[in-house]
Amino acid sequence: MFFGRKAQPFRTGCIILERVVETNLSTASITVDQLKKEKMKYLIASEKGSMSGNVSVHFGKSPFFLVYDDEDGRVDIITNGEGVDPDLVIRDSAKSGVKKIICGGIGPHAFQVAEKFAVDVHIGSGMPADEAVALASAGKLPITTEPTAHHGHHGEGNHLQHSHRSH
């Protein structure tokens, strides 16, 4: 029997979302497969201002940031230059619905901002952004659990460290 539509909250991570579902005695729950197919927004560190450009090796030093919405295919391009704070790019993107970052590596400050806004950081460079998004959406691009680039002082350079978790 069909009883109409009602907003039903469900959890994904730490965020409660509302989704309109049809209430029916036989199908009143949301399956895991349905949750996996939710539309996603990505923030991608990119070497070029397009989805065909490779993912940048380091988030903060990336020439461009792409905000990709897989629901409508829209790509917003942010040029990383003077006056652009990569940490604020993460904050503002998260506030606009971004849930995943894709980059080759990420420093401690940017990683802390991502954690604060419950944004997963996927590690994968040397491939086109569109390919990285496909891998991330399929659960095949590793998510890091800590910063991967530790900034040196007085010319010491960056030291890369990788730690990933399974999906």
VEXDREN-2710 file (C-alpha; in Angstrom, 1 decimal):
% VEXDREN-2710
k/r/px/py/pz
1/MET/0.0/0.0/0.0
2/PHE/1.2/3.5/-0.8
3/PHE/1.0/6.0/2.0
4/GLY/2.5/9.1/0.2
5/ARG/5.9/10.8/0.5
6/LYS/7.6/11.9/3.7
7/ALA/11.1/13.2/4.6
8/GLN/13.1/10.5/6.2
9/PRO/16.5/11.2/7.8
10/PHE/19.4/8.9/7.3
11/ARG/23.1/9.0/8.3
12/THR/26.2/9.1/6.1
13/GLY/29.3/9.5/8.3
14/CYS/28.6/12.3/10.8
15/ILE/26.1/14.2/8.7
16/ILE/22.4/13.7/8.8
17/LEU/20.7/14.2/5.5
18/GLU/17.0/14.3/4.6
19/ARG/15.7/12.4/1.6
20/VAL/12.2/12.1/0.3
21/VAL/11.2/8.5/0.0
22/GLU/8.0/6.8/-0.9
23/THR/6.6/5.1/2.1
24/ASN/5.4/1.6/1.3
25/LEU/5.0/-1.2/3.8
26/SER/7.2/-3.5/1.7
27/THR/10.0/-1.0/0.9
28/ALA/10.4/1.5/3.7
29/SER/14.1/1.4/4.0
30/ILE/17.1/2.7/2.1
31/THR/19.6/0.1/0.9
32/VAL/23.4/0.4/1.1
33/ASP/23.5/0.3/-2.7
34/GLN/21.2/3.3/-2.9
35/LEU/23.5/5.3/-0.5
36/LYS/26.5/4.4/-2.7
37/LYS/24.8/5.9/-5.7
38/GLU/24.3/9.3/-4.0
39/LYS/25.5/12.2/-6.1
40/MET/28.8/13.6/-5.1
41/LYS/30.8/16.8/-5.3
42/TYR/34.6/16.6/-5.6
43/LEU/37.4/19.2/-5.0
44/ILE/40.3/18.2/-7.3
45/ALA/43.8/19.6/-7.3
46/SER/44.6/19.8/-11.0
47/GLU/47.6/20.6/-13.2
48/LYS/45.2/22.1/-15.8
49/GLY/41.9/23.9/-15.6
50/SER/39.9/20.9/-17.0
51/MET/38.8/17.4/-16.1
52/SER/41.3/16.1/-18.7
53/GLY/44.2/17.5/-16.8
54/ASN/46.2/15.4/-14.5
55/VAL/45.7/15.4/-10.7
56/SER/48.3/17.6/-9.1
57/VAL/51.0/16.1/-6.9
58/HIS/50.5/18.4/-4.0
59/PHE/47.2/20.0/-3.0
60/GLY/48.4/23.4/-1.8
61/LYS/50.8/23.9/-4.8
62/SER/48.3/22.8/-7.4
63/PRO/47.8/25.4/-10.2
64/PHE/44.0/24.8/-10.3
65/PHE/41.3/23.5/-8.1
66/LEU/38.3/21.9/-9.8
67/VAL/34.9/21.6/-8.1
68/TYR/33.2/18.8/-10.0
69/ASP/29.5/17.9/-9.4
70/ASP/28.8/14.4/-10.7
71/GLU/25.0/15.1/-10.7
72/ASP/25.1/17.6/-13.5
73/GLY/28.7/17.4/-14.7
74/ARG/29.4/21.0/-13.8
75/VAL/33.0/22.0/-13.2
76/ASP/33.9/25.2/-11.5
77/ILE/37.6/26.2/-11.9
78/ILE/39.6/28.1/-9.2
79/THR/43.0/29.4/-10.1
80/ASN/45.5/28.9/-7.3
81/GLY/47.5/32.1/-7.2
82/GLU/48.2/35.2/-5.2
83/GLY/45.5/35.8/-2.6
84/VAL/44.2/32.2/-2.7
85/ASP/44.4/30.2/0.5
86/PRO/44.1/26.5/-0.3
87/ASP/42.7/25.9/3.3
88/LEU/39.9/28.3/2.6
89/VAL/39.2/26.7/-0.8
90/ILE/38.6/23.4/1.2
91/ARG/36.4/25.2/3.8
92/ASP/34.3/27.0/1.2
93/SER/34.0/24.0/-1.0
94/ALA/32.9/21.8/1.9
95/LYS/30.3/24.4/2.8
96/SER/29.0/24.2/-0.8
97/GLY/28.6/20.4/-0.6
98/VAL/32.0/18.9/-1.5
99/LYS/32.6/15.6/0.3
100/LYS/35.8/14.4/-1.4
101/ILE/39.1/15.8/-2.3
102/ILE/41.4/14.2/-4.9
103/CYS/45.0/15.1/-4.9
104/GLY/48.5/13.6/-5.0
105/GLY/49.4/14.7/-1.5
106/ILE/48.2/17.0/1.2
107/GLY/49.9/18.9/4.0
108/PRO/48.9/19.0/7.6
109/HIS/47.0/22.3/7.6
110/ALA/44.9/21.5/4.6
111/PHE/44.3/18.0/5.9
112/GLN/43.1/19.4/9.3
113/VAL/40.6/21.6/7.4
114/ALA/39.4/18.6/5.4
115/GLU/38.9/16.6/8.6
116/LYS/37.1/19.4/10.3
117/PHE/34.5/19.5/7.5
118/ALA/34.3/15.7/7.2
119/VAL/35.8/15.7/3.7
120/ASP/37.6/12.5/2.6
121/VAL/41.0/13.0/1.0
122/HIS/41.7/10.5/-1.9
123/ILE/45.3/10.1/-3.0
124/GLY/46.0/9.7/-6.7
125/SER/48.2/11.7/-9.0
126/GLY/49.5/11.2/-12.5
127/MET/46.1/10.5/-14.0
128/PRO/43.4/12.7/-15.5
129/ALA/40.9/14.2/-13.1
130/ASP/38.0/12.5/-14.7
131/GLU/39.7/9.1/-14.4
132/ALA/40.4/9.8/-10.7
133/VAL/36.8/10.8/-10.0
134/ALA/35.6/7.5/-11.6
135/LEU/38.1/5.5/-9.4
136/ALA/37.0/7.4/-6.3
137/SER/33.3/6.9/-7.0
138/ALA/33.9/3.2/-7.5
139/GLY/35.8/3.0/-4.1
140/LYS/39.1/2.3/-5.9
141/LEU/41.1/5.4/-5.1
142/PRO/42.8/5.2/-1.6
143/ILE/41.7/7.6/1.2
144/THR/44.4/8.9/3.4
145/THR/44.0/9.0/7.2
146/GLU/46.7/11.6/7.8
147/PRO/48.7/14.3/5.9
148/THR/50.9/12.9/3.2
149/ALA/53.3/15.9/2.8
150/HIS/55.1/17.3/5.8
151/HIS/56.5/20.7/5.1
152/GLY/60.2/21.2/6.0
153/HIS/61.7/24.3/7.4
154/HIS/64.6/26.4/6.2
155/GLY/64.9/24.7/2.9
156/GLU/64.5/21.2/4.0
157/GLY/61.7/20.5/1.5
158/ASN/58.8/18.2/1.7
159/HIS/58.9/14.7/3.1
160/LEU/56.2/12.5/1.6
161/GLN/54.5/9.9/3.8
162/HIS/51.5/7.8/2.8
163/SER/48.9/6.1/5.0
164/HIS/45.7/4.9/3.5
165/ARG/42.5/3.2/4.6
166/SER/40.3/0.9/2.8
167/HIS/36.8/1.9/1.8
END
